[in-house]
Amino acid sequence: MPQATATITNVAQAFEVIKEMNLHGFEWSLDYRSHGRTALKMILEGQMRGHIDDYLEELDIRAGVDRRNGSYSRHLLTELGDIELQVPRTRHYSGLKVVRAYARRAPHIDRMILACFVLGVSTRKVAEALLPVLGERISASTVSRVGKQLDEVVEAFHRRPLANRYRVLVFDGVVMARKTGAGAIRRPVLVALGIRPDGKKEIIDFRLAPGESTIAWEAFLNDLYRRGLTGKNVKLIVVDGGGGLLAALPLVYPQIPLQRCWAHKIRNVLNKAKKTDQKPMKLDLHRIMYASNRTRARKAARSFADRWHEIYPKAVKCLRDDLDDLLAFLKFKKHSWR
């Protein structure tokens, strides 16, 4: 997953991760969009009802005369898809002001909603950031109400059934930080990504965990399995090499070959060399990674070992230990899948 070592402390940083995911071709699946639309609909309709209540209360204080007059439908096209809103109104006033405020900052608001689903950003933090964009004053009660609305939809999202529609699964983690009186607490988000047969990439689900232990990963993977992600038709699982994940995978998906992440491996190998040697060493690693077949890749690996073993034996061992898993992707004949 892009930016796997990022530390996310607020909504703005979540946007950066989402932006990078978009640049790497990851899509928000239909499940995300559907639950995102539900969340946005609940928030906008709730805010409109609140505006009507405030209007009638203020009118009553001024001894004005008006009354509720039902609602009407209005379609709103968003980045999450089309939403049909029920707009409440009185005889002289409607709650459409909220929709107009949304329309002015639509992409920004949609990304806030996604931040709850994709990265586990606190729904309260999202509510606090969302209200000013909608032209609302921040109050404890409003933040609490919007946060609860988001909580309901996010919880439903994490309980939804999953389909076996992926050819490759990718498991990784993002670190989130939360400030407390005793300092920052860092917690990883365990993330499952999928690549469909058409090559499209999707974010499947995530879970906040106390750490990336075997127990944490096994619980997350078992939950995915129980909800329908059994690994049927999956040809490869891509991992970064964390010990907890590597130990948990055989317990849940024992028959699926592993592909170790080249980006992580290259970084680990280069860390064992002097800076002056890292550039030529990286080129040698790329010759292995971009080889047209397994035979040529192993030949390039032998050349790498011959060149660097005497100077950097630990770097060579780091590569050799996981070479089979690093070359698993070569089972795909189409270059577009490598």
N, C-alpha and C positions, 0 to 999 in steps of 0.2 A: 504494500500500500504506500502511496506517496507520502513523504514526510513522516515516516514511521517514528522518528525520534522527537517529533515536535512536542512541546509542552503547551497546552491550551489552557488559558486562564480566563478568557472572556469571549464574548460573542464575536468581537472583531477578529480575534485570532482564529476562531472557528471558521469565519468567512474565508480566511486565507487558505486553510486546509481544504475547504470545499472548492475554492477556486482552483487549487492545484489538482484536486481530484478530477475536476472538469477538464483541465489541460491534459491529463493523462487518459482521458477518454472514459472515465467512469460515469455511469448514468444513474439517475435516481429511478429505480424500477417502478412499475405500475403500483406496487404495494405502497411504496413511499409516497408516491403522488396521491394515491387515493386517501391515505391517512392524513397526509398534509392538507389536502382539500377539506377534509372533515374538520381538522383543527382550525383552519382559517375561517371556515363557515361558522363554526361555533363562536369564535372570537368576534367576528364582524357582526353577526346577528346579536350577540350579547351586548356589544357596545352600542348598537343601534337602539336596542330596547332600553338601555341605560340612558341614552340621550332623550328618548321619549319621556321616560319617567322624570328626568330632571326638568325637561321643558314644562310638563304638566304641573309639577310641584312648584316651579317658579311662577307659572301663570296663576296658580291658585293663590299664591301669596299676594300677587298684584290684582286679585279679584277679576282676572280675565276669564273668558269663556271659550272652552274647546273641549273635545273629547276624542277618545281613541276611535279609529275608523279602520280597523283590520290591518291588512298588509297586502302587498303585491309582490309578484316575482320579478326578479331582475337577474340576468345572466352576467357573470363577471369572468372575463378571460384572464387567467393568471399563468405564471410559469409552471404552476402545478396542474394546469388544465382548467376546464370550464367549471365554474361553480354557480349553482342556482341559489340565489339568496332570497329569503323572505324579508322584505323591507317593511317594517312597521310604520304606521302613519296615524296622524290625527286628521281632523277635518282641514286643518290649516298648516300642518307641519309633517315632515317625514324624516326618517333617520338616515337619509342618503348622504348626509355630510360625512359620515364615517367612511362610506365607500369612496367618496371623492378624495378623502385624505389618504386612503389606501392606494388609490390609482396613481397619486403623485409619487409614491415611493414603492411601487409594487415589487420590483426585483429584490430590493433591500429586505422587504418584509418576508417574501417567500424564502429567502436564504435564512432568515431568523427561524422560521418554522422548521426548515430542513435541519438546522443545527441541533434541534432537540432530538430528531430521529437518527441522524447520521452519526453524531459525535457525543450524544449524551450530555450536551450542555444543560445546566440546570434550567428547568422550566421557569423558575422564579427570575433568574438572570435574563432569560429571553423576554419574559413579561415586562421587566423593568426597562429593557431596551426598546421593546415594541411600542409601548404606550405613547411616548413622546412623538414617535414617527406617525402615529395615528392621530396626533393632535390632542392627546389625552393628558391630563394631569396625573402624576404618579402618586398614588395613595396606597397604604398598606392593604386596604380592602380590595381595591381594583387589581393590584398585583397578585393578591392571593386568589381572586376569582379566575383571572386569566391563567395563572399557573395551574390551578386545578383543572381547568378546561384542557390545557395541554397535557397534563398528567394522564387524564382519562384516555386520550387518543394515543399517546405514546405507549401506555400499558397495553392497549388493545393491539397496537402494532406488534409488540413483542410476543403476543400470544397467537398471532395469525398463522395459519398453515403455510408450509413452504413446499414449493414444487421442485422436482428433479429436472430442472431445465438447463443445467450447466455442464459444460465439458471440462472445465478447469475450476477448482476452488483455490482461493488464496486466503490464508489466515495470517493476521499480523496484529500489531498493537500500536496505539497512540497514547501518549502520556498526558493526563489532564492534571492541572494543579488547582488547588482550592486554598485560599488564604484563611487562616484561623488566627486566633489570639496567640497561639503557640508557634506560629510560622506557617509556611506553605505545606500542604499535604498533597503528595503526588500519587495519583491512582491511574493505572493503565486502563484503557478501553480495549477490550478484546474485539476484533473486527473480523467478520466473514465477508469475503468478496467472491463474486462468481463471474466466469466468462462463458457466455452462451455459445451454441454452435455457430451462430452468425458472426461471432467475434466481438459482440457488444459486451461491455463490462458493467456489472451491477454491484451495488452494495447490498448485501443480503440482510445483515443484522449486526448488532454490537451488544456488548455487555460491560458495564463498569465492574471491575474486580479489584480485590485488595492487592493482588499481585499477579504475575504471570507464572504461577506455580502449575504443576501437573494437575492438582485438584481443581484449580480455577478453570483451566482449559478444558479438562474433562467434563466439568459441569456445563460449560458453554456448548461444547460439541454434542453432548448427550441431548441437550435441549433442542438443538438444531435437528438432530436425528429424529427425536420423538415427534417433532412438528412436520416431518416429511422429507427432510434433506438427508436421505439415506445414502447418497453417493452413487446411485444408479446412473450409469452412462458417464460418470466422471472418469477421465483418463489420467488426471494428474492433480496433485495437491501441491501448491507452492507455499513454502515456509521460509522464515528468515533464519532459522537455526536455533531459536531459543530452546533451552533444555526442557522446560515445562511442556511446551507444545509438542516437541518431538516425542516425549514420553507418553503424552495423552493420545496422540493420533492413532497408534496401533490398537488402542482400547476401543475406539469408536469406528474408525475407517481402516481396518487392518489390511485390506486387499488393494488399496489404491496406491500406486507409486508416488514417491515424494520427489519434488524438484526443489533443491535449495536455491535461495535467492542469490543471483550473481552480484547484485549491487552490495549486499551485506558482505558476501565473501571477499570481493575485491577490496572493500574497505578494511576488512580484518587482515588480509594478506599484506596490504600496503603498510599497515600500521607496524609491521615487523621489519620494515626496511627504512634505511636512511632517506631523508627527503630528496636528496640528489639522485637516488636510484628509483624513486617511485614512478617517474614518468615512463622510463623504458620497461619497468616491470609491469606497469598497467597495460602497455601495448602488447606485451607477451601474453597477459591474461586475456586480452580481447581476442587474440588469435585463437585461443582455445574456445572462448565463448561464441565466436562467430564462425567457427568451422562448419563446413557444409555437411559433415556427417561424423559419426562417432569415431571412425578410424582416424580421420584427420584431426579430430579434437584430441584424441589420446596421443597422437604423434606430437602435436603442439604442446601437450602437457609434459611429455618427456623432454622436449627441447627446453621448456621452462625449468624443469628440475635440473637438467645438465648445466644450464647457465647460472642458476642462482643457489644451488644446494650448498656449496662450500661457503658462500658469503652469508646466506640467510637460511639455514636449515629449518628454522621454525616456520618461516613463510612457506617453504615447500611442503612441509608436513601439514600445515593448515589447509593447503589446497588438496593434497593427496587424500587426506582423511575423508573428504566429502566429494571426491571427484565423480563417483558413480551417480550420486544424487544431483550433482551439478549438471550432468549430461543427460538427465532423464528426458528433457524436453526434445531431444533429437529423435525421439520415437515418432514425432509428428513429421510427416513427409512435406506438408505444405509449409513454406517459409513464413507465411503470414501467422502461423501458430507458434513460431519460435521466439 
